[in-house]
Amino acid sequence: MYKYRGGPRINYAKCTGCKNCYDVCPPDIFDFDKRTKQVTVSYPEECWYCGSCLYDCPAEGAIELELPLACA
C-alpha cells in the first residue's frame, strides 16, 4: 500500500482544537471530528504547501508542514 509523504502533521499534544487550520485551508484537506473536537488531515496529497494553516494556528508547534520528497 502506498503511503503519501508530505503535507501537514498535527501535534495533538499542542493542538487546542480551535479549527483555524480547518477554516483557512484553500484545498480543504482537514476534517473536524465533533465528537473528539480534533482536526485530522484527511487529504494530505492535495496540500498546496501555502502555509496558511501554520500562520493562523495560535499554538506554536501544533502543525508541522512536511515537504514531499521531490521538494526536499
Chimera marker file (.cmm) of the C-alpha trace (Angstrom):
<marker_set name="trace">
<marker id="1" x="0.000" y="0.000" z="0.000" r="1" g="1" b="0" radius="0.5"/>
<marker id="2" x="1.356" y="3.410" z="-0.979" r="1" g="1" b="0" radius="0.5"/>
<marker id="3" x="1.618" y="5.962" z="1.833" r="1" g="1" b="0" radius="0.5"/>
<marker id="4" x="1.819" y="9.614" z="0.817" r="1" g="1" b="0" radius="0.5"/>
<marker id="5" x="4.730" y="11.561" z="2.288" r="1" g="1" b="0" radius="0.5"/>
<marker id="6" x="4.367" y="15.265" z="2.848" r="1" g="1" b="0" radius="0.5"/>
<marker id="7" x="1.726" y="17.723" z="3.948" r="1" g="1" b="0" radius="0.5"/>
<marker id="8" x="0.801" y="18.970" z="7.388" r="1" g="1" b="0" radius="0.5"/>
<marker id="9" x="1.154" y="16.910" z="10.520" r="1" g="1" b="0" radius="0.5"/>
<marker id="10" x="-0.731" y="17.771" z="13.679" r="1" g="1" b="0" radius="0.5"/>
<marker id="11" x="0.856" y="17.515" z="17.119" r="1" g="1" b="0" radius="0.5"/>
<marker id="12" x="-2.220" y="16.704" z="19.203" r="1" g="1" b="0" radius="0.5"/>
<marker id="13" x="-0.366" y="17.426" z="22.452" r="1" g="1" b="0" radius="0.5"/>
<marker id="14" x="-0.148" y="21.099" z="21.390" r="1" g="1" b="0" radius="0.5"/>
<marker id="15" x="-3.336" y="21.417" z="19.305" r="1" g="1" b="0" radius="0.5"/>
<marker id="16" x="-6.110" y="23.408" z="21.011" r="1" g="1" b="0" radius="0.5"/>
<marker id="17" x="-8.874" y="22.311" z="18.607" r="1" g="1" b="0" radius="0.5"/>
<marker id="18" x="-9.599" y="25.893" z="17.513" r="1" g="1" b="0" radius="0.5"/>
<marker id="19" x="-10.298" y="24.812" z="13.887" r="1" g="1" b="0" radius="0.5"/>
<marker id="20" x="-8.342" y="27.741" z="12.372" r="1" g="1" b="0" radius="0.5"/>
<marker id="21" x="-6.461" y="25.369" z="10.052" r="1" g="1" b="0" radius="0.5"/>
<marker id="22" x="-9.758" y="23.761" z="9.046" r="1" g="1" b="0" radius="0.5"/>
<marker id="23" x="-11.289" y="27.170" z="8.274" r="1" g="1" b="0" radius="0.5"/>
<marker id="24" x="-8.398" y="28.738" z="6.306" r="1" g="1" b="0" radius="0.5"/>
<marker id="25" x="-7.158" y="25.798" z="4.210" r="1" g="1" b="0" radius="0.5"/>
<marker id="26" x="-7.777" y="26.588" z="0.498" r="1" g="1" b="0" radius="0.5"/>
<marker id="27" x="-7.949" y="22.946" z="-0.745" r="1" g="1" b="0" radius="0.5"/>
<marker id="28" x="-9.892" y="21.734" z="2.350" r="1" g="1" b="0" radius="0.5"/>
<marker id="29" x="-7.544" y="18.924" z="3.351" r="1" g="1" b="0" radius="0.5"/>
<marker id="30" x="-8.651" y="18.955" z="7.003" r="1" g="1" b="0" radius="0.5"/>
<marker id="31" x="-11.670" y="17.361" z="8.656" r="1" g="1" b="0" radius="0.5"/>
<marker id="32" x="-13.024" y="18.137" z="12.122" r="1" g="1" b="0" radius="0.5"/>
<marker id="33" x="-14.336" y="15.421" z="14.410" r="1" g="1" b="0" radius="0.5"/>
<marker id="34" x="-17.059" y="16.997" z="16.547" r="1" g="1" b="0" radius="0.5"/>
<marker id="35" x="-17.022" y="14.110" z="18.996" r="1" g="1" b="0" radius="0.5"/>
<marker id="36" x="-13.300" y="14.360" z="19.863" r="1" g="1" b="0" radius="0.5"/>
<marker id="37" x="-13.014" y="18.061" z="18.958" r="1" g="1" b="0" radius="0.5"/>
<marker id="38" x="-9.875" y="17.359" z="16.922" r="1" g="1" b="0" radius="0.5"/>
<marker id="39" x="-8.788" y="18.293" z="13.436" r="1" g="1" b="0" radius="0.5"/>
<marker id="40" x="-7.472" y="15.494" z="11.214" r="1" g="1" b="0" radius="0.5"/>
<marker id="41" x="-5.556" y="15.610" z="7.946" r="1" g="1" b="0" radius="0.5"/>
<marker id="42" x="-7.767" y="13.696" z="5.527" r="1" g="1" b="0" radius="0.5"/>
<marker id="43" x="-6.251" y="14.578" z="2.137" r="1" g="1" b="0" radius="0.5"/>
<marker id="44" x="-2.507" y="15.330" z="2.559" r="1" g="1" b="0" radius="0.5"/>
<marker id="45" x="-1.847" y="14.682" z="-1.142" r="1" g="1" b="0" radius="0.5"/>
<marker id="46" x="-3.979" y="17.729" z="-2.025" r="1" g="1" b="0" radius="0.5"/>
<marker id="47" x="-1.936" y="20.149" z="0.122" r="1" g="1" b="0" radius="0.5"/>
<marker id="48" x="-0.691" y="23.262" z="-1.726" r="1" g="1" b="0" radius="0.5"/>
<marker id="49" x="2.081" y="23.904" z="0.868" r="1" g="1" b="0" radius="0.5"/>
<marker id="50" x="0.865" y="27.506" z="1.165" r="1" g="1" b="0" radius="0.5"/>
<marker id="51" x="1.409" y="27.559" z="4.939" r="1" g="1" b="0" radius="0.5"/>
<marker id="52" x="-1.924" y="29.196" z="5.781" r="1" g="1" b="0" radius="0.5"/>
<marker id="53" x="-2.570" y="26.534" z="8.421" r="1" g="1" b="0" radius="0.5"/>
<marker id="54" x="0.773" y="27.351" z="10.067" r="1" g="1" b="0" radius="0.5"/>
<marker id="55" x="0.289" y="31.116" z="10.002" r="1" g="1" b="0" radius="0.5"/>
<marker id="56" x="-3.210" y="31.054" z="11.503" r="1" g="1" b="0" radius="0.5"/>
<marker id="57" x="-2.502" y="28.468" z="14.195" r="1" g="1" b="0" radius="0.5"/>
<marker id="58" x="-2.396" y="30.088" z="17.667" r="1" g="1" b="0" radius="0.5"/>
<marker id="59" x="-0.498" y="27.155" z="19.215" r="1" g="1" b="0" radius="0.5"/>
<marker id="60" x="3.164" y="27.247" z="18.250" r="1" g="1" b="0" radius="0.5"/>
<marker id="61" x="4.357" y="23.841" z="17.058" r="1" g="1" b="0" radius="0.5"/>
<marker id="62" x="0.901" y="22.300" z="16.740" r="1" g="1" b="0" radius="0.5"/>
<marker id="63" x="1.258" y="21.965" z="12.951" r="1" g="1" b="0" radius="0.5"/>
<marker id="64" x="4.369" y="20.905" z="11.069" r="1" g="1" b="0" radius="0.5"/>
<marker id="65" x="4.424" y="21.221" z="7.286" r="1" g="1" b="0" radius="0.5"/>
<marker id="66" x="6.474" y="18.439" z="5.719" r="1" g="1" b="0" radius="0.5"/>
<marker id="67" x="7.508" y="18.910" z="2.095" r="1" g="1" b="0" radius="0.5"/>
<marker id="68" x="7.266" y="15.846" z="-0.166" r="1" g="1" b="0" radius="0.5"/>
<marker id="69" x="10.498" y="14.047" z="-1.029" r="1" g="1" b="0" radius="0.5"/>
<marker id="70" x="10.576" y="15.577" z="-4.508" r="1" g="1" b="0" radius="0.5"/>
<marker id="71" x="10.800" y="19.079" z="-2.983" r="1" g="1" b="0" radius="0.5"/>
<marker id="72" x="13.129" y="18.339" z="-0.087" r="1" g="1" b="0" radius="0.5"/>
<link id1="1" id2="2" r="1" g="1" b="0" radius="0.2"/>
<link id1="2" id2="3" r="1" g="1" b="0" radius="0.2"/>
<link id1="3" id2="4" r="1" g="1" b="0" radius="0.2"/>
<link id1="4" id2="5" r="1" g="1" b="0" radius="0.2"/>
<link id1="5" id2="6" r="1" g="1" b="0" radius="0.2"/>
<link id1="6" id2="7" r="1" g="1" b="0" radius="0.2"/>
<link id1="7" id2="8" r="1" g="1" b="0" radius="0.2"/>
<link id1="8" id2="9" r="1" g="1" b="0" radius="0.2"/>
<link id1="9" id2="10" r="1" g="1" b="0" radius="0.2"/>
<link id1="10" id2="11" r="1" g="1" b="0" radius="0.2"/>
<link id1="11" id2="12" r="1" g="1" b="0" radius="0.2"/>
<link id1="12" id2="13" r="1" g="1" b="0" radius="0.2"/>
<link id1="13" id2="14" r="1" g="1" b="0" radius="0.2"/>
<link id1="14" id2="15" r="1" g="1" b="0" radius="0.2"/>
<link id1="15" id2="16" r="1" g="1" b="0" radius="0.2"/>
<link id1="16" id2="17" r="1" g="1" b="0" radius="0.2"/>
<link id1="17" id2="18" r="1" g="1" b="0" radius="0.2"/>
<link id1="18" id2="19" r="1" g="1" b="0" radius="0.2"/>
<link id1="19" id2="20" r="1" g="1" b="0" radius="0.2"/>
<link id1="20" id2="21" r="1" g="1" b="0" radius="0.2"/>
<link id1="21" id2="22" r="1" g="1" b="0" radius="0.2"/>
<link id1="22" id2="23" r="1" g="1" b="0" radius="0.2"/>
<link id1="23" id2="24" r="1" g="1" b="0" radius="0.2"/>
<link id1="24" id2="25" r="1" g="1" b="0" radius="0.2"/>
<link id1="25" id2="26" r="1" g="1" b="0" radius="0.2"/>
<link id1="26" id2="27" r="1" g="1" b="0" radius="0.2"/>
<link id1="27" id2="28" r="1" g="1" b="0" radius="0.2"/>
<link id1="28" id2="29" r="1" g="1" b="0" radius="0.2"/>
<link id1="29" id2="30" r="1" g="1" b="0" radius="0.2"/>
<link id1="30" id2="31" r="1" g="1" b="0" radius="0.2"/>
<link id1="31" id2="32" r="1" g="1" b="0" radius="0.2"/>
<link id1="32" id2="33" r="1" g="1" b="0" radius="0.2"/>
<link id1="33" id2="34" r="1" g="1" b="0" radius="0.2"/>
<link id1="34" id2="35" r="1" g="1" b="0" radius="0.2"/>
<link id1="35" id2="36" r="1" g="1" b="0" radius="0.2"/>
<link id1="36" id2="37" r="1" g="1" b="0" radius="0.2"/>
<link id1="37" id2="38" r="1" g="1" b="0" radius="0.2"/>
<link id1="38" id2="39" r="1" g="1" b="0" radius="0.2"/>
<link id1="39" id2="40" r="1" g="1" b="0" radius="0.2"/>
<link id1="40" id2="41" r="1" g="1" b="0" radius="0.2"/>
<link id1="41" id2="42" r="1" g="1" b="0" radius="0.2"/>
<link id1="42" id2="43" r="1" g="1" b="0" radius="0.2"/>
<link id1="43" id2="44" r="1" g="1" b="0" radius="0.2"/>
<link id1="44" id2="45" r="1" g="1" b="0" radius="0.2"/>
<link id1="45" id2="46" r="1" g="1" b="0" radius="0.2"/>
<link id1="46" id2="47" r="1" g="1" b="0" radius="0.2"/>
<link id1="47" id2="48" r="1" g="1" b="0" radius="0.2"/>
<link id1="48" id2="49" r="1" g="1" b="0" radius="0.2"/>
<link id1="49" id2="50" r="1" g="1" b="0" radius="0.2"/>
<link id1="50" id2="51" r="1" g="1" b="0" radius="0.2"/>
<link id1="51" id2="52" r="1" g="1" b="0" radius="0.2"/>
<link id1="52" id2="53" r="1" g="1" b="0" radius="0.2"/>
<link id1="53" id2="54" r="1" g="1" b="0" radius="0.2"/>
<link id1="54" id2="55" r="1" g="1" b="0" radius="0.2"/>
<link id1="55" id2="56" r="1" g="1" b="0" radius="0.2"/>
<link id1="56" id2="57" r="1" g="1" b="0" radius="0.2"/>
<link id1="57" id2="58" r="1" g="1" b="0" radius="0.2"/>
<link id1="58" id2="59" r="1" g="1" b="0" radius="0.2"/>
<link id1="59" id2="60" r="1" g="1" b="0" radius="0.2"/>
<link id1="60" id2="61" r="1" g="1" b="0" radius="0.2"/>
<link id1="61" id2="62" r="1" g="1" b="0" radius="0.2"/>
<link id1="62" id2="63" r="1" g="1" b="0" radius="0.2"/>
<link id1="63" id2="64" r="1" g="1" b="0" radius="0.2"/>
<link id1="64" id2="65" r="1" g="1" b="0" radius="0.2"/>
<link id1="65" id2="66" r="1" g="1" b="0" radius="0.2"/>
<link id1="66" id2="67" r="1" g="1" b="0" radius="0.2"/>
<link id1="67" id2="68" r="1" g="1" b="0" radius="0.2"/>
<link id1="68" id2="69" r="1" g="1" b="0" radius="0.2"/>
<link id1="69" id2="70" r="1" g="1" b="0" radius="0.2"/>
<link id1="70" id2="71" r="1" g="1" b="0" radius="0.2"/>
<link id1="71" id2="72" r="1" g="1" b="0" radius="0.2"/>
</marker_set>
